[in-house]
Amino acid sequence: MIHAYTGDGKGKTTAAIGLLIRAFGAGRRVGIIFFDKGSETYRHNELVVLDRLGIDYHITGLERMKPDGTFRFGNTDEDLVEGQRGVALAKKYLQERNFDLLVLDEALTSCSVKLLKKEELVELIEMTPESTELVLTGRCNDKELLERADLVTSMNKHKHYFDRGVKARPGIEY
């Protein structure tokens, strides 16, 4: 099955990692590729758990946080290269690794912001073996792309403490 966790609310990656841990606990072969999270800003605490459990993961992307604490928007040529590296890894994982569950974290967002081409993500979906659960996360308004998923869950923001100026906290947001 193809899962899509999308929307503007918090919890997309958290839900995907929760499913990954559940599948791992059930003896399934699992892996995750983090798209556009290759900077020190995104050295999430969940990586500590993945390392301890020996879960296969790979991180792509470049630093987007500027020294002043604001984010760099827009894509550089290097960002596009990192996106392609993620696609190549996903193809390799789907072709060779024989995972029962593979998460492509922020693949939907990467497609929405043009780090990946829609056709590339469609190809990954189409090449997913029937024996593999593929989980895609990220913001996405492409109805055609979401129609390809068997399950679509939208995390909708009704209220968020960030709007009150609360900063990201270790163990909660990263």
TORPA-4810 file (N, C-alpha, C, O; in nm, 3 decimals):
<nodes>
NODE_1_0.083_-0.119_0.000_0.000_0.000_0.000_0.088_0.126_0.000_0.201_0.124_0.049_M
NODE_2_0.035_0.231_-0.055_0.102_0.361_-0.058_0.032_0.451_0.042_-0.090_0.471_0.034_I
NODE_3_0.108_0.506_0.138_0.055_0.596_0.238_0.104_0.737_0.207_0.218_0.755_0.163_H
NODE_4_0.020_0.837_0.229_0.061_0.977_0.218_0.017_1.048_0.345_-0.102_1.053_0.377_A
NODE_5_0.115_1.104_0.418_0.087_1.185_0.536_0.119_1.329_0.496_0.235_1.363_0.475_Y
NODE_6_0.017_1.411_0.486_0.035_1.545_0.433_-0.039_1.647_0.519_-0.091_1.613_0.626_T
NODE_7_-0.044_1.770_0.474_-0.114_1.877_0.544_-0.019_1.978_0.604_0.103_1.962_0.600_G
NODE_8_-0.077_2.085_0.661_0.005_2.193_0.717_0.026_2.179_0.867_0.085_2.267_0.929_D
NODE_9_-0.021_2.070_0.925_-0.006_2.050_1.068_0.116_1.969_1.105_0.180_1.906_1.020_G
NODE_10_0.148_1.971_1.233_0.260_1.895_1.289_0.223_1.747_1.298_0.108_1.714_1.326_K
NODE_11_0.320_1.660_1.275_0.298_1.518_1.299_0.319_1.424_1.182_0.306_1.303_1.199_G
NODE_12_0.352_1.475_1.066_0.368_1.389_0.948_0.487_1.294_0.964_0.472_1.173_0.949_K
NODE_13_0.603_1.349_0.993_0.722_1.266_1.013_0.706_1.179_1.137_0.745_1.062_1.137_T
NODE_14_0.648_1.235_1.242_0.628_1.160_1.365_0.541_1.037_1.341_0.571_0.929_1.390_T
NODE_15_0.434_1.054_1.265_0.346_0.941_1.233_0.420_0.837_1.149_0.406_0.717_1.173_A
NODE_16_0.497_0.881_1.053_0.570_0.788_0.967_0.674_0.709_1.047_0.688_0.588_1.028_A
NODE_17_0.745_0.776_1.136_0.845_0.706_1.218_0.775_0.613_1.317_0.827_0.505_1.347_I
NODE_18_0.661_0.652_1.367_0.584_0.563_1.454_0.545_0.435_1.382_0.556_0.326_1.438_G
NODE_19_0.499_0.446_1.257_0.465_0.329_1.178_0.590_0.244_1.150_0.584_0.122_1.155_L
NODE_20_0.702_0.311_1.120_0.827_0.242_1.095_0.869_0.160_1.217_0.910_0.045_1.204_L
NODE_21_0.860_0.220_1.336_0.895_0.150_1.461_0.801_0.033_1.485_0.844_-0.075_1.524_I
NODE_22_0.672_0.055_1.461_0.574_-0.053_1.478_0.607_-0.171_1.384_0.607_-0.286_1.427_R
NODE_23_0.636_-0.141_1.258_0.668_-0.247_1.162_0.797_-0.317_1.202_0.806_-0.440_1.194_A
NODE_24_0.896_-0.240_1.245_1.023_-0.298_1.290_0.999_-0.392_1.408_1.056_-0.501_1.413_F
NODE_25_0.916_-0.349_1.502_0.884_-0.431_1.619_0.814_-0.561_1.581_0.823_-0.661_1.653_G
NODE_26_0.745_-0.560_1.468_0.676_-0.679_1.420_0.767_-0.767_1.334_0.722_-0.864_1.273_A
NODE_27_0.896_-0.732_1.331_0.991_-0.813_1.256_1.002_-0.779_1.108_1.062_-0.854_1.031_G
NODE_28_0.945_-0.667_1.069_0.950_-0.625_0.929_1.083_-0.557_0.898_1.146_-0.498_0.986_R
NODE_29_1.124_-0.565_0.773_1.244_-0.494_0.725_1.202_-0.353_0.687_1.116_-0.335_0.601_R
NODE_30_1.263_-0.254_0.750_1.222_-0.116_0.730_1.340_-0.026_0.697_1.454_-0.057_0.730_V
NODE_31_1.309_0.085_0.631_1.410_0.185_0.599_1.345_0.320_0.579_1.224_0.330_0.557_G
NODE_32_1.426_0.424_0.587_1.374_0.560_0.569_1.479_0.645_0.499_1.598_0.637_0.528_I
NODE_33_1.431_0.727_0.407_1.515_0.828_0.343_1.456_0.963_0.379_1.339_0.989_0.354_I
NODE_34_1.538_1.048_0.440_1.498_1.183_0.475_1.537_1.276_0.360_1.656_1.292_0.332_F
NODE_35_1.440_1.336_0.295_1.466_1.431_0.187_1.479_1.571_0.244_1.399_1.611_0.329_F
NODE_36_1.579_1.645_0.198_1.601_1.786_0.232_1.616_1.808_0.382_1.573_1.911_0.435_D
NODE_37_1.677_1.712_0.451_1.702_1.726_0.595_1.847_1.691_0.627_1.875_1.634_0.733_K
NODE_38_1.939_1.724_0.538_2.077_1.685_0.556_2.164_1.781_0.633_2.285_1.761_0.642_G
NODE_39_2.105_1.884_0.687_2.186_1.982_0.759_2.192_1.949_0.907_2.118_1.863_0.956_S
NODE_40_2.279_2.017_0.976_2.288_2.000_1.122_2.159_2.042_1.190_2.126_1.991_1.298_E
NODE_41_2.086_2.134_1.128_1.958_2.178_1.182_1.864_2.059_1.200_1.782_2.057_1.292_T
NODE_42_1.875_1.960_1.113_1.783_1.847_1.113_1.845_1.719_1.167_1.801_1.610_1.131_Y
NODE_43_1.943_1.729_1.252_2.000_1.610_1.314_1.908_1.569_1.429_1.939_1.589_1.546_R
NODE_44_1.795_1.511_1.391_1.688_1.479_1.484_1.729_1.376_1.588_1.814_1.291_1.565_H
NODE_45_1.665_1.388_1.701_1.686_1.291_1.807_1.638_1.152_1.768_1.686_1.053_1.823_N
NODE_46_1.541_1.144_1.674_1.498_1.010_1.632_1.610_0.931_1.566_1.606_0.808_1.562_E
NODE_47_1.711_1.000_1.514_1.824_0.930_1.454_1.899_0.848_1.558_1.954_0.743_1.527_L
NODE_48_1.901_0.897_1.682_1.964_0.823_1.792_1.896_0.687_1.807_1.963_0.585_1.822_V
NODE_49_1.763_0.687_1.803_1.686_0.563_1.817_1.709_0.473_1.696_1.730_0.352_1.710_V
NODE_50_1.704_0.531_1.576_1.726_0.451_1.455_1.865_0.386_1.458_1.880_0.269_1.422_L
NODE_51_1.964_0.462_1.503_2.100_0.406_1.516_2.102_0.292_1.617_2.159_0.186_1.590_D
NODE_52_2.043_0.312_1.732_2.043_0.208_1.837_1.973_0.082_1.791_2.014_-0.029_1.826_R
NODE_53_1.867_0.098_1.712_1.792_-0.019_1.664_1.853_-0.081_1.540_1.817_-0.192_1.501_L
NODE_54_1.947_-0.010_1.477_2.008_-0.061_1.355_1.916_-0.048_1.234_1.925_-0.127_1.141_G
NODE_55_1.828_0.051_1.237_1.735_0.072_1.125_1.807_0.149_1.015_1.875_0.248_1.041_I
NODE_56_1.790_0.102_0.893_1.855_0.160_0.776_1.791_0.296_0.743_1.670_0.304_0.723_D
NODE_57_1.873_0.400_0.736_1.823_0.531_0.695_1.932_0.604_0.618_2.050_0.572_0.628_Y
NODE_58_1.888_0.703_0.542_1.980_0.789_0.471_1.923_0.930_0.469_1.801_0.948_0.464_H
NODE_59_2.010_1.029_0.474_1.968_1.169_0.480_2.023_1.242_0.359_2.140_1.228_0.324_I
NODE_60_1.937_1.323_0.295_1.981_1.407_0.184_1.946_1.552_0.217_1.861_1.579_0.302_T
NODE_61_2.011_1.643_0.150_1.980_1.784_0.166_2.098_1.864_0.219_2.198_1.808_0.264_G
NODE_62_2.084_1.994_0.212_2.188_2.088_0.254_2.133_2.181_0.362_2.012_2.187_0.385_L
NODE_63_2.222_2.253_0.425_2.183_2.348_0.530_2.094_2.457_0.471_2.128_2.519_0.370_E
NODE_64_1.981_2.479_0.534_1.890_2.586_0.492_1.879_2.696_0.597_1.822_2.802_0.571_R
NODE_65_1.933_2.671_0.718_1.926_2.775_0.821_2.046_2.867_0.805_2.161_2.823_0.797_M
NODE_66_2.017_2.996_0.802_2.123_3.096_0.792_2.179_3.122_0.932_2.115_3.091_1.032_K
NODE_67_2.299_3.181_0.938_2.360_3.209_1.069_2.272_3.294_1.161_2.284_3.286_1.283_P
NODE_68_2.182_3.376_1.103_2.097_3.462_1.187_1.972_3.389_1.237_1.888_3.450_1.304_D
NODE_69_1.959_3.258_1.206_1.847_3.180_1.256_1.726_3.177_1.163_1.628_3.107_1.191_G
NODE_70_1.732_3.252_1.053_1.623_3.247_0.955_1.655_3.139_0.851_1.768_3.090_0.843_T
NODE_71_1.554_3.102_0.772_1.573_2.997_0.674_1.596_3.053_0.535_1.542_3.157_0.498_F
NODE_72_1.678_2.983_0.460_1.703_3.014_0.319_1.595_2.943_0.239_1.574_2.823_0.253_R
NODE_73_1.526_3.018_0.154_1.424_2.958_0.068_1.476_2.957_-0.076_1.573_3.025_-0.108_F
NODE_74_1.411_2.881_-0.161_1.456_2.867_-0.298_1.560_2.756_-0.308_1.623_2.718_-0.209_G
NODE_75_1.575_2.704_-0.428_1.664_2.591_-0.449_1.789_2.632_-0.526_1.782_2.705_-0.625_N
NODE_76_1.901_2.585_-0.479_2.027_2.602_-0.551_2.052_2.478_-0.636_1.981_2.377_-0.623_T
NODE_77_2.150_2.485_-0.723_2.188_2.368_-0.802_2.227_2.252_-0.711_2.196_2.136_-0.740_D
NODE_78_2.294_2.284_-0.601_2.334_2.180_-0.506_2.214_2.113_-0.439_2.216_1.993_-0.414_E
NODE_79_2.110_2.191_-0.412_1.986_2.135_-0.356_1.926_2.034_-0.454_1.880_1.927_-0.414_D
NODE_80_1.925_2.070_-0.581_1.869_1.980_-0.683_1.950_1.852_-0.695_1.894_1.744_-0.714_L
NODE_81_2.081_1.864_-0.682_2.167_1.745_-0.684_2.134_1.654_-0.566_2.126_1.533_-0.581_V
NODE_82_2.114_1.714_-0.448_2.076_1.636_-0.330_1.941_1.568_-0.349_1.923_1.453_-0.307_E
NODE_83_1.846_1.637_-0.412_1.716_1.577_-0.442_1.732_1.455_-0.532_1.667_1.353_-0.512_G
NODE_84_1.817_1.468_-0.632_1.841_1.355_-0.723_1.911_1.240_-0.652_1.887_1.124_-0.684_Q
NODE_85_1.997_1.273_-0.558_2.062_1.168_-0.479_1.958_1.090_-0.400_1.967_0.967_-0.388_R
NODE_86_1.860_1.161_-0.344_1.752_1.095_-0.272_1.670_1.005_-0.362_1.634_0.894_-0.322_G
NODE_87_1.640_1.051_-0.482_1.563_0.969_-0.577_1.641_0.844_-0.613_1.585_0.734_-0.618_V
NODE_88_1.770_0.859_-0.639_1.853_0.743_-0.674_1.858_0.642_-0.559_1.851_0.522_-0.581_A
NODE_89_1.871_0.693_-0.436_1.870_0.604_-0.320_1.737_0.531_-0.307_1.734_0.411_-0.280_L
NODE_90_1.627_0.603_-0.326_1.495_0.542_-0.316_1.479_0.432_-0.421_1.427_0.325_-0.391_A
NODE_91_1.524_0.459_-0.543_1.517_0.356_-0.648_1.598_0.234_-0.609_1.553_0.120_-0.623_K
NODE_92_1.719_0.259_-0.559_1.805_0.149_-0.516_1.739_0.070_-0.404_1.736_-0.053_-0.406_K
NODE_93_1.685_0.142_-0.304_1.618_0.075_-0.192_1.501_-0.008_-0.242_1.483_-0.121_-0.197_Y
NODE_94_1.423_0.046_-0.334_1.306_-0.028_-0.384_1.347_-0.147_-0.470_1.280_-0.251_-0.469_L
NODE_95_1.456_-0.133_-0.544_1.500_-0.241_-0.632_1.580_-0.349_-0.561_1.566_-0.467_-0.593_Q
NODE_96_1.663_-0.311_-0.465_1.761_-0.406_-0.410_1.740_-0.445_-0.264_1.777_-0.556_-0.226_E
NODE_97_1.682_-0.360_-0.184_1.681_-0.382_-0.040_1.570_-0.474_0.008_1.579_-0.533_0.116_R
NODE_98_1.466_-0.487_-0.072_1.356_-0.576_-0.035_1.295_-0.540_0.100_1.274_-0.627_0.185_N
NODE_99_1.266_-0.410_0.118_1.204_-0.363_0.241_1.057_-0.401_0.244_0.990_-0.408_0.141_F
NODE_100_1.008_-0.425_0.364_0.864_-0.441_0.384_0.796_-0.305_0.396_0.680_-0.288_0.360_D
NODE_101_0.872_-0.207_0.449_0.820_-0.071_0.464_0.933_0.027_0.438_1.042_0.015_0.495_L
NODE_102_0.908_0.124_0.352_1.006_0.228_0.321_0.937_0.363_0.334_0.833_0.387_0.273_L
NODE_103_0.996_0.451_0.416_0.946_0.588_0.433_1.032_0.682_0.350_1.155_0.677_0.356_V
NODE_104_0.966_0.767_0.273_1.034_0.875_0.201_0.987_1.005_0.265_0.891_1.069_0.220_L
NODE_105_1.057_1.043_0.372_1.018_1.159_0.451_1.044_1.288_0.374_1.152_1.308_0.320_D
NODE_106_0.945_1.373_0.370_0.947_1.502_0.300_0.958_1.488_0.148_0.992_1.584_0.080_E
NODE_107_0.929_1.370_0.094_0.930_1.353_-0.052_0.818_1.436_-0.115_0.837_1.493_-0.222_A
NODE_108_0.702_1.442_-0.049_0.592_1.521_-0.105_0.626_1.670_-0.104_0.601_1.740_-0.203_L
NODE_109_0.684_1.719_0.006_0.726_1.859_0.010_0.833_1.885_-0.094_0.828_1.987_-0.163_T
NODE_110_0.928_1.794_-0.107_1.036_1.811_-0.205_0.981_1.821_-0.346_1.034_1.894_-0.429_S
NODE_111_0.875_1.748_-0.372_0.808_1.758_-0.502_0.735_1.892_-0.514_0.742_1.957_-0.619_C
NODE_112_0.668_1.933_-0.409_0.593_2.060_-0.411_0.682_2.180_-0.433_0.641_2.277_-0.498_S
NODE_113_0.805_2.176_-0.380_0.897_2.289_-0.395_0.997_2.268_-0.509_1.097_2.340_-0.520_V
NODE_114_0.969_2.170_-0.592_1.046_2.145_-0.715_1.187_2.093_-0.694_1.272_2.107_-0.782_K
NODE_115_1.214_2.033_-0.577_1.342_1.963_-0.560_1.338_1.831_-0.636_1.440_1.782_-0.683_L
NODE_116_1.219_1.774_-0.646_1.195_1.652_-0.723_1.090_1.683_-0.828_1.004_1.769_-0.807_L
NODE_117_1.097_1.613_-0.939_0.992_1.625_-1.039_0.879_1.530_-1.003_0.901_1.420_-0.951_K
NODE_118_0.760_1.574_-1.031_0.643_1.491_-1.003_0.657_1.354_-1.069_0.622_1.252_-1.010_K
NODE_119_0.708_1.352_-1.190_0.725_1.226_-1.264_0.819_1.131_-1.191_0.801_1.009_-1.198_E
NODE_120_0.918_1.185_-1.123_1.011_1.101_-1.047_0.940_1.035_-0.929_0.961_0.917_-0.901_E
NODE_121_0.856_1.112_-0.861_0.783_1.056_-0.747_0.680_0.953_-0.796_0.660_0.850_-0.732_L
NODE_122_0.615_0.982_-0.907_0.521_0.885_-0.966_0.594_0.757_-1.002_0.543_0.647_-0.978_V
NODE_123_0.713_0.769_-1.059_0.792_0.650_-1.094_0.825_0.567_-0.970_0.817_0.444_-0.974_E
NODE_124_0.862_0.634_-0.861_0.892_0.562_-0.737_0.768_0.488_-0.686_0.776_0.374_-0.641_L
NODE_125_0.654_0.555_-0.694_0.528_0.491_-0.652_0.501_0.369_-0.738_0.468_0.262_-0.688_I
NODE_126_0.515_0.386_-0.869_0.483_0.277_-0.962_0.580_0.160_-0.952_0.543_0.046_-0.980_E
NODE_127_0.703_0.187_-0.912_0.801_0.077_-0.904_0.802_0.009_-0.767_0.879_-0.085_-0.745_M
NODE_128_0.717_0.056_-0.676_0.711_-0.004_-0.543_0.652_-0.144_-0.552_0.540_-0.161_-0.601_T
NODE_129_0.726_-0.245_-0.506_0.672_-0.381_-0.510_0.546_-0.392_-0.424_0.531_-0.321_-0.325_P
NODE_130_0.456_-0.481_-0.462_0.332_-0.500_-0.385_0.360_-0.543_-0.243_0.277_-0.524_-0.154_E
NODE_131_0.476_-0.601_-0.221_0.512_-0.648_-0.086_0.567_-0.536_0.002_0.599_-0.560_0.119_S
NODE_132_0.577_-0.414_-0.050_0.635_-0.301_0.023_0.531_-0.194_0.052_0.459_-0.150_-0.038_T
NODE_133_0.524_-0.153_0.179_0.445_-0.035_0.216_0.535_0.085_0.190_0.647_0.090_0.242_E
NODE_134_0.488_0.180_0.112_0.564_0.302_0.084_0.493_0.417_0.152_0.375_0.441_0.128_L
NODE_135_0.566_0.489_0.237_0.509_0.601_0.312_0.575_0.729_0.263_0.697_0.742_0.268_V
NODE_136_0.494_0.822_0.216_0.540_0.952_0.168_0.490_1.058_0.265_0.373_1.057_0.302_L
NODE_137_0.578_1.150_0.305_0.533_1.257_0.394_0.563_1.392_0.330_0.646_1.403_0.240_T
NODE_138_0.493_1.494_0.380_0.520_1.631_0.340_0.397_1.704_0.292_0.291_1.644_0.270_G
NODE_139_0.411_1.831_0.277_0.302_1.914_0.229_0.282_1.890_0.080_0.378_1.883_0.003_R
NODE_140_0.155_1.877_0.041_0.126_1.846_-0.099_-0.018_1.885_-0.130_-0.110_1.845_-0.059_C
NODE_141_-0.036_1.963_-0.236_-0.170_2.000_-0.282_-0.201_1.936_-0.416_-0.305_1.967_-0.476_N
NODE_142_-0.114_1.849_-0.465_-0.133_1.786_-0.596_-0.232_1.670_-0.583_-0.196_1.561_-0.539_D
NODE_143_-0.356_1.695_-0.622_-0.462_1.594_-0.607_-0.432_1.468_-0.687_-0.460_1.358_-0.642_K
NODE_144_-0.377_1.484_-0.806_-0.344_1.369_-0.889_-0.240_1.280_-0.821_-0.251_1.157_-0.823_E
NODE_145_-0.140_1.342_-0.762_-0.037_1.267_-0.691_-0.096_1.195_-0.570_-0.067_1.077_-0.547_L
NODE_146_-0.178_1.264_-0.493_-0.238_1.204_-0.375_-0.337_1.093_-0.411_-0.357_1.000_-0.333_L
NODE_147_-0.399_1.102_-0.528_-0.490_0.996_-0.573_-0.417_0.863_-0.593_-0.480_0.757_-0.588_E
NODE_148_-0.288_0.866_-0.615_-0.210_0.744_-0.633_-0.188_0.669_-0.502_-0.151_0.551_-0.503_R
NODE_149_-0.213_0.736_-0.391_-0.196_0.673_-0.260_-0.320_0.592_-0.224_-0.432_0.624_-0.265_A
NODE_150_-0.297_0.486_-0.147_-0.407_0.404_-0.097_-0.464_0.462_0.033_-0.579_0.436_0.068_D
NODE_151_-0.381_0.539_0.103_-0.421_0.601_0.229_-0.365_0.742_0.230_-0.246_0.763_0.209_L
NODE_152_-0.451_0.838_0.254_-0.407_0.978_0.265_-0.457_1.030_0.399_-0.577_1.031_0.426_V
NODE_153_-0.364_1.074_0.482_-0.397_1.135_0.610_-0.347_1.278_0.605_-0.230_1.304_0.573_T
NODE_154_-0.434_1.372_0.638_-0.397_1.512_0.638_-0.388_1.563_0.781_-0.485_1.558_0.856_S
NODE_155_-0.271_1.611_0.818_-0.250_1.672_0.948_-0.282_1.821_0.932_-0.206_1.895_0.870_M
NODE_156_-0.392_1.864_0.988_-0.436_2.003_0.972_-0.409_2.084_1.098_-0.443_2.043_1.209_N
NODE_157_-0.349_2.200_1.077_-0.320_2.288_1.189_-0.445_2.366_1.224_-0.499_2.440_1.142_K
NODE_158_-0.490_2.350_1.348_-0.600_2.431_1.400_-0.544_2.540_1.491_-0.597_2.651_1.499_H
NODE_159_-0.434_2.505_1.557_-0.369_2.596_1.649_-0.227_2.544_1.667_-0.206_2.423_1.671_K
NODE_160_-0.130_2.634_1.677_0.009_2.591_1.696_0.081_2.693_1.784_0.067_2.813_1.763_H
NODE_161_0.156_2.644_1.880_0.228_2.733_1.971_0.339_2.811_1.901_0.384_2.911_1.955_Y
NODE_162_0.383_2.768_1.783_0.480_2.847_1.707_0.423_2.987_1.679_0.496_3.086_1.675_F
NODE_163_0.291_2.992_1.658_0.225_3.120_1.629_0.235_3.218_1.746_0.217_3.338_1.728_D
NODE_164_0.264_3.166_1.865_0.285_3.250_1.984_0.434_3.279_2.007_0.471_3.340_2.107_R
NODE_165_0.519_3.235_1.912_0.661_3.261_1.923_0.741_3.153_1.994_0.860_3.172_2.019_G
NODE_166_0.678_3.040_2.027_0.749_2.931_2.092_0.846_2.869_1.990_0.805_2.834_1.879_V
NODE_167_0.971_2.856_2.027_1.075_2.800_1.939_1.069_2.648_1.939_1.014_2.586_2.030_K
NODE_168_1.128_2.588_1.835_1.138_2.443_1.826_1.213_2.389_1.947_1.314_2.445_1.989_A
NODE_169_1.162_2.278_2.002_1.220_2.222_2.124_1.275_2.082_2.099_1.213_2.001_2.030_R
NODE_170_1.395_2.054_2.154_1.452_1.920_2.137_1.360_1.813_2.196_1.304_1.829_2.304_P
NODE_171_1.346_1.705_2.123_1.264_1.594_2.169_1.116_1.610_2.135_1.039_1.516_2.149_G
NODE_172_1.076_1.728_2.090_0.938_1.752_2.051_0.930_1.785_1.901_0.860_1.718_1.826_I
NODE_173_1.003_1.887_1.859_1.004_1.923_1.716_1.124_1.864_1.642_1.120_1.846_1.520_E
NODE_174_1.228_1.834_1.715_1.347_1.776_1.651_1.423_1.691_1.748_1.526_1.633_1.713_Y
</nodes>
